[in-house]
Amino acid sequence: MACLVLAAGPAARAELPTGYLVWSKGEAYRPESRRIYRLTLPDKTDLKPLTSGTPGEDIECQISPDGRWVAYAKAKLPGQNYHQTKMWKIYIVSIHGIGDGREEIKIDDNGYWPSWGAAGELYYSQVDEEGGSQHTRIMRVTLDEFGAVLEKVTVFSTREHFAYITDMNECFMAPDASWFAARTRGEERYAGVGAISLHPPAFHLLAKAGSVGCMPYVAPSGSWGLIAGRDRGIRWGDAPDVPGRREDQQLIAPFSDGDLCYHPGISSDEKWVLAAHSTDDDHNAGPYDLYIYPLAGKSVGEAQLIAGGGFNGWPSLWVGQPGDPPPPQPHIDSFMPERWTIEAGNQVELSWQTSFADRVTLDGQPVATDGSSLVSPDTTTTYLLEAASSLVEHTDSASVEVVVNPEPRAVTIDSFTVTPDSIVSGDSAVLRWQVSNPYQLDINGRPVTPSGSLEVSPVADTDYVLTASGHQGPASRTLTLSVGELTQGLPDRGGCFCGQTSPGGLLLLGLALVWLWRRRLRHE
């Protein structure tokens, strides 16, 4: 099989794409100086830092498919080697960076090597040291439009699969979550970068690069990926399910013998690839210049320098119109009273937190974007919090009602229901409740209002406990939501129902189609 090599440069350089480039930039030999930067293409304008770089450096950045967010790993302490996998946290930040009401948002205290899946889904690797042995987990979090975590689950663990591979990390998930690429070490046949299928779990090689293969990067289509591999260059391989798949093919070579080519990247439209070149052998801290290449099939055109001087690595290129996406809208994350019910003559503290806001008012009076205020209502009073931003024409608002009783009244749970009381895995149910005269209340430890509803999507039978403190309290009530497994009893046919003609199989197929239809309606 012929080896693909760096193509000869064209007579005229390809015009750079329109969009955003983000990467980790800092001083050579000073990892603690690295921050995430953004550059607007094609004019290479508007260079700006997106992150603070504190308390430690920021690396491994990835732009979300919609271009709104950048996920990255932040060191717990300055000066870390990226192979020290226990020393990193996962964060996200707006594509417009911090400031103007925007902040870095922590996703997990234990995580590294982030990658994006479907809308609002973020994957990353996590060190698992339970029981005294070290393993790797792949986590998936679902985020709302403001970057808040809605759900966090484990989707893969080396405790359960591939325990014979002594080291598996730097896991980069394909967007459809059918497979992931990972740096693997162990027996000779597992050394390099693996392409690991998930359904069912199976090991393949993306590139048999030996002890030097690392830094996997899966293309947005999920059909192929890049690594930094042997011959000190960038290599590619096909996804596990590609017919006639190939592995370990050279794509970009170092400029000269003894040089190093590292930090691969692929644009969101798969028409460009990126790589960092260095004349230094210090993989972690040495100087790197970042280059961009037009991609044609599985060969590249002439390299163009896009970021030079110092350290430049972990590139991510999102192709779209400048100015897209719009700045995030201001949001009130929480607004709660210290107590929902008080007696006449008492004080109560109101507390709030906001995101992406630079103007916040409480009953029309300016207050801090995050803060608290003591109030002394004589009668039952509703307080209004409003959050605005100078960047967008949108105001978020929230209100709380503090009930004032002339004398203490007993707390009572008037109602607590779940509809429906039985679902299949992946579907949702709604909790509803009404409580009178509470001081504070929560459901499974999550603070809630005296009257409200909450959508839940557990994957197993779950008890929900509503607890309310107050006069003659506390009061509590428990509900159980039963969760059935849709695919129970369905024969394993490799994900295909072809040829399944038995009555039981047709019934399960019908249930599956109904389930998919219901999920589609919920997302439209």
N, C-alpha and C positions, 0 to 999 in steps of 0.2 A: 504494500500500500504506500503510495507516495505521501511524503510528509509535507504538510502545508507550511510555507515559510512566508516571511515578511515580503510583501509585494513591492515592486519597484515604485518609486514616487511618480505620480502623474505630472504632466507638464504644468498644470495649474492646481494649486491646492483647493481641496473641497471647501465650500463655504460652510462655516460653522453653523450648527443648528440654533434655533431660537429656544431659549429656555433658561433653566437655572442649573448651575453646577455647585455642589457643595462638597467639601472635603476637609480633612483634618490638616491644619497648617500650624507650624511653629518653628522654633529655632532648631538647627541640627544639634544633636547630642544633648538636647534638653527636653526630654519627653514631657516634663511638667509644664512646658510653654504651649502645648498644643490646644487649640480651640477649633470649633467648627466654623468655617467661613462659607460665604455664598458669593458667587459671581454671576452676573447676568450676561447671557450670550444672545447674539453673536458678537456684540461690541466689547465684551470683557469689561463692562462697567459695573458700578455700584458694588465694589468689593466691600464686604462688611462682615464682622464677626456675628455669629448667631448665638453663641454661648459665652458663658463667663469664664470657663476654664478653671473654676474653683469648686471644691477644694483640690481636685486633681485634674489631669488632662482629659480632653474629650476626643474620642476616636470612633472608628467603625460606624460612620454615618450612612444612613439610607433614607432617601426621600420617599414618602408614601406615594402610591399610584395616582392619587388625585393631586399631588403636588402641594398639599396643605401643611404637612408635618415632616419633620426630620427626626428619625430615631437614631440614637447613638449610645455608646458606652462611656460612662464617666468614672474615672479612677477614684477609689475610696481614699487613697493617699497619693501625693504627688510622686512622679518618677517611676511609674510602673511599666514593666514589660507586658505587652499584650498577651503573652502566653501565661501570665499569672492569672489564671481564669477566676480565682476566688476574689480578686481585688477590684471588681467592677460592679457598677450599678447601671440599670437601663433607664434612660430619660428620653423624652421627646420635647421638641421645641417647634414653634411656628416657623414656617419658611421665611417669615419676615423677622425672625430673631426675637431677642428679649428687648424690653423697654416698651414705652407707650402702653403700659398695662399688661404686657406679655411677660411670661415667666417660663423658666425651664420646669418641666413637669416630671417628677420622679414616678416611674412605673414599677420598679422593683429594686430592692436593696441587694439582690443577688442575680446578676445577669450580664451577658456579653453577647456580641455578634448578632445584632438584630436584623430581621428581614421582614418584609411586609407580605401579607396575604390578601384576602378579599377586603372589601371596603371596611375599614375600622378594625381590622385584625392585624396584630403584631406578634411575631414569633421571635424567640431568643433562646440561647443556651443558658443553662443554670447548673452550678455545681451542687451535687447532692452528696452529703457526707454523713447521712443518717446511718447509725449502726457501726461507725468507725471505718467504713470503706467508702472510697470516692467513686461516684458515678456521674453521668451527665443526663440531665433532663432537658427536653425541649418544651418550653412554655408557650401558651397562646393567650394573649389578652385581647379582649374586645373593648374598643374605645368608643365613647360617644363623640359628637361633633366638636366638643370642647376639650377633648383629650383626657377625660375622666375614665377610669377603668370601670367597665360594667361587669366583666367576668374574667376570671383567670383560671386556666385549667392546664394540666399536664397532658401533652399529646404523645410523648415518647419518653422512654427511660431505658438506659443501658442496664438497669437492674433486671428488667424484664426481657430484653433482647440484646444479643451480641455481647454478652458478658465476657466472651473470649477475646474481644478486642480490648487491649489493655488501656487504650487512650482514644477517646472520640470526643472532639470538640470543634469549635468554629462551625457550628451547624447553620447552614443557610437553606431555609425552607423554600420549596417551589411555591408560587402563588396559590395553586390549587390544593396545596398540602398533600399531594400524592407521593412526594418523595423529597428528600433533602440531600444536599452535599455536605460532607464533613471531613475534616482532617482526621485520619485514622492511623493508629500505630498498633502493632501486635505482631502476629505471625507474618511472614514475608508476603503472603497473598493478600493480606489486609493492609499493608503499608502503602500510604499514598493519600489520595482523596477519594472517599467513597461516594457512591450515588445510591442512597439507601431508600428502597421502596417501603411504603408504610402499610399497604393493604394487599397482601399480607406483608409483614416485615421480611425483607430480603436484601442481601448485600451484593452490590456491584461496584466496579471501579469506575469513577469518572476519569481518573488519570492515575496510572501506576507510576507515581513519581518518587517512590521510596521515601527516605527520611526527610527530603527537602520539600515535599508537596504540602501546600497549605493555602490559606486565604481563598477559599471557594467563593464563587459569586454565580448565582443561578440567574439566567436570563428571565425577563418578565414573562415571556411565553411559557416558561417552564420546560422547554424542549432541549435545552443545552446549558452548559455552564463553563466558567473559566476558573483556572487556578494559577498560582505561582508555583512552578514546578521545576523539574530537572532541566539541565542546560541553562539554568538561571534565567529562564524566560517565562512567558505566559502561554499556557496550553489550554486546550478545550476538550470537552467530551460531551456525548449525547446523554439525554435522560434515559432512565432504565427502560421505558416503554417505547422508545423510538425504533421502528423496524430497521434492521441492519445497522444498529447503533455502532458508533465508533468511539474510541476512548484515547486519551493521551495524544492528541494531535497538536503540533506546534502552531501558534498563531503569531506571537510577537517575540522576537529575539532581542537580546541586549545589543546596544549599539556597537560595542567592541568586546573583544575577548577580555575576560576578567571583570566586566561590568555586571550589574545586577538589574533585573527587570522584575518589578514587584507591584503589589497593590492593584490588581485588575478591577475594572468596572465596565458596566454595560449600560447604554442609554435606555430610557424607557420605551423608545420606539425601535430598539435593536438595530439601529443604523450606524451606531458609533460604539467604539470600545476605548477604554482609557487604561493607561499603565504608567507607573512611576519608574523612572530610570535613575540609577546611581552608579558612581564610580567607586563607591565605598562598600566594604563588605559587612558593615554594621547594619544588619537587617532591621533592628528595632529603632535605633537612634540616629543613624547616619543621614546625610543629605539626600533628598529625592526631588527630582524635577518631574512634574506631571505633564504627560502628553496625551493627545487625543488623536484617534485614527478613524477614518471612514471605513465601514465594514461592508464588504461585498461577498456574500456567501460566507465562506470560512477563510477569507483572506482579507488583508487590510491594505489601505492606501498609505499615502505619505503622512508621517507623524508631524503634528503641530504642537509646539510648546504652548501650554495653557496656564501653567503656574510654576514658577521657578524660584530658586533661592531658599535655602533652609530646608525644612522638612515639609513635604507635600504628599499625603497619602490618603487611602480609603475614599476614593472618589465616588460620587453618585450624580448622575446626569438625568434631569427631568426635562423632557422636550414639551414645550407649550408656549403660549403667547406671554410676553413680558407683562408683568402686572397680575397674571393669574398665579395662584388663586387669590381671591379677595382676602383682605385682612380678616381674622376671626372676629366674630361678634362678641361684645361684652356679655358676661354671664354671671349670674348670682349662684355661686356654688352651694352656699348654705346661709340660712337666716333663721335663727332659733332664739327663743327666750330661755332664760335660765329655768323658769317655771312657767307652765302654761296657765296655771291658776294660782292666784294669791288672795290674801285677805286685805280688806280696805286698810290703807295706811302703810302697807309694805312696799318695798322697792323690788324691782326685778331687772336683771341685766339682759340686754339684747346683744347677740353676737352674730357676726356675718363674715363671709369670705367671698371674694369675687375673682373672676379671671378676665383678662384682656380689657379691663375698665380703667379709665383715668379720671372719671368723675362719678362720685357716688353720693347720694343724698338720702337722709333719713327724715321722712316727713318734710321734705323740701329743704332741709338744712345740710350743707356740705359736711361729709364725714370722710374718714380714711377708707381706702379701698378694702382693707381688712381691718376689723376693729370691733369695739363693743361700746355700749352706752347704757347708763343706769336711767330708768324711768320710774315714775311714781304715779300711776294712773289712779284716779278716784273711782272710776267706773270702768266697766269692760270696754277696752280700747283696741282698735286695729292700727298697727304701725306699718307704714309703706316704705320699702327700700327700693331705690332705683339706681341702676348702674349704666353708664354711658361711656362712649369712646369717641375721641376726636377723629378717629380714622374711618368710622362707618356711621351711617345714619340709622342707628338702632339703639333702643333703650330696653334693657331687661328690668323686670320689676318682680317683687315678691312681697307678700304681706303676711303678718302674723297677728293673731288675736289673743290678747291677754285677758283672761276672764277674772273679774274682781268680784268676790263674794263678800257679803257683810260679815259672815262668820264661816268657819270651816265646814265643808261639805264632803261627804265620803266619795272617794273615787270609785267609779263603776265602769265596767266594760259593757256597753250597750249591745254591741254586735261585733262579730269577727267571723268572716266567711272566706271560703276559697271556691272559685268557679273556673273550670270544673274541678271536682275533687280527685280526678284521675286523668292523666295524660300519657302520651307516648314520649319517649326520649327525644328531645329536640323541639318539642312543642312548649306552649306557655300556659300558665294559669294566672288568675288575678286574685290577690288578697284584698279584702275590703274590711274596714273597721270604723267604729265610732266609740269614743271614750268620753265620759263626762268627768269634769273636775280633776284632771291629772296634774301632778307637778311635772313629771317627766314620763316618757314612755318610749319603748323600743320593741322591735321585732327581731329576735335572734341577735340582739346587741346593736342593731342599727337604729339610731334615733329616728322617730317619725312624728308626724303631727297628730293631734287628737282625732281628726277625721281624715281619711284618705284611702288611697289604693296603691298597690304595688304589683307590677308584673314580674313573675318569677319563672325560671326555666331550669329546674334542677335535672340532673341526669340519673338520679336514683330517688327512692322514697325519702321524703324529707319532712321533718317536724318543724313547724313554725310556731314560736312561742311569743305571744304578745304580753308584755309586762308593763304595768302602769303603777308608778308610785304616787302617793297622795294621802290625804287624811283617811285614817282607818284602812290604809293599804299596807303592802302592795296588793294589787289584783293581777291575775294572770289567766290566760286561756291558751290552749294548744290545739292546733289543727295539723292533720297529716295529709300531705299530697302524695298520692301513689303514682309511680312512674313505671310504665311498661316498656319493654324493648321491642321496637317495631320489627326488627329483622330476626327475632327469635324463631328458629325452626326453618329459616330460609336456606336452601342448599347453597354452598359456596360454588359459584359458577364464574368466578373471576370478575365479578361486577356486571355480568350480563345475564339477562333473563331468557335469552334465546333457547328454545327447546323446552322450556318449563311449561308443561301442559297439564300437569295434574291439578285437580280441583283445589288442593291446598296451596299449590304454587300460584294459581291464578288469583286466589283470595289474597295472598300476601302481596302479589303484584298490584292488585287494586288498592289495598291499604297503602302501599308505598306511593302510588300516584296521587291518592287523596291527600296524603301527608305533604308531598311536594307542592300540590296545588294550594294547600292552606298556608304553607310557609311563603309561597310566592305572593299570595294576597296580602300577607302581613307586611311584606317589604315594598309593596307598590304604593 
